[in-house]
C-alpha cells in the first residue's frame, strides 16, 4: 500500500474518531438537558400559556406524550449545547490542513454564527411570540370556541419557529460569505434592495405565528437591519474585482 493511501486511510480513521466523539458529546449534553426538560418545556410554552385565559390549558392525548415532549426538548437543547464541542472536534481535524490566512477567519465566523442564531431565537421568543399568541387568543374571544393546544403540536410549532428565527438571523454572515467568494457585491445588493424588502416582508409573514401586522413588522424590521449590516460587511470585506485586477 502506498504512502498516499496510508495517509488517506489515516485521515479517514481520524474523521471516524471525530464523528464518534461528536456523537458521544451529543449524547452527554442531551442526557444533561433531559434532567432540565420539564423546566425547559415550561419555558417554551410560557408565551402561549401566559396569553391563554383562565380555564384554557394545554392537553395531552396519549399517555406518554409529555415524556416524548421532554425527550424532544432534551435532544434539541442537547445538540445546541454540544455544538461548540463538536465544532472543536472538527476544527482540530481540519486545522492542520488550512493555510494561516484561511484559519484566521474561521473562529470569528463560528462565534458570530452562534451569537446570531441565539439572538434570533431569543428575539422570536421574547419579541414576536407574545403579541402573536395574544392575537391568536384574542380572535377566539367572544366565540364559543375554546383553545386547548396539544403538547406535541405546540412543541413542534415552537421549536420549528425558534430554529427558523435563528437561521434567518444568519443573514449578515451569509451575505458576507457570498461577498468573500465574489458572488455578490455591495452595488448589486443596493440595486436590488427594493426586491429584498418585499422578500423580507413575505418571509416575516410566513415565519410569524399569527396573521397580525404587528408580529410581521416586528420580524421584518430586524431583518431589514441585518440586511443593511450585511451590505456594509460585503462592501468592507467582500472580494473587490477591480482591486484584484490592479494587484495582478
Secondary structure, DSSP 8 states (H G I E B T S, - for coil): --HHHHHHHHHHHHHHHHHHHHHHHHHHHHHHHHHTHHHHHHHHHHHHHHHS-TT---B-SSTTHHHHHHHHHHHHHHHHHHHHHHHHHHHHHHGGGS-HHHHHHHHHHHHHHHHHHHHHHHHIIIIIHHHHHHHHHHHHTTSS-----BHHHHHHHHHHHHHHHHHHTTHHHHHHHHHHTTS--HHHHHHTHHHHHHHHHHHHHHHSSS--HHHHHHHHHHHHHHHHHHHHHHHHHS--HHHHHHH-
